[in-house]
Amino acid sequence: MKHDALSSGKRKAVNLSLDTGVVAAAREAGLNLSQICEAALRDAARGERDRQWQEENREWIEANNAWVEKHGLPLAKYRMF
């Protein structure tokens, strides 16, 4: 697994309550519950971190978009596409 800011490389045992049917189906399919849960939690944490960043920077983003809408992209005349 690729290392990122959400990964420490260390493991911690935790208890999860999962629907028994979901667990049975995953085991029958040969899926690794730990890896799947970890990936889902990583994605959820990254999504929440991104959402919070966007909310914290909403005013700047809106101001920047308004400036570009009014003045156009800086250096647009040099674009090759």
Phi, psi and omega in degrees: 000137180294136181280134174217184184296340180270355182250132176257343184086347179266158179241147177226130177286133178224162176256131177236146173254115181236151177301132184298326179294322179294316180297315180298316180295320179295316179295319179299326180278355179077026181275148178269107183300319182298314181295320182291316178297317180298316180295319180294318178294321178298315179297318180294318179294318179296317179297319179292320177299318179294318179298317179296319179299315180297320179293317179295331183251014184304314181298317179295317180299314180296319179295318179296315179298320178295319179298314181295321179297322181282318188254346185084174181286135174298140178064020182300330182293344180265357181293143181262002181227000000 
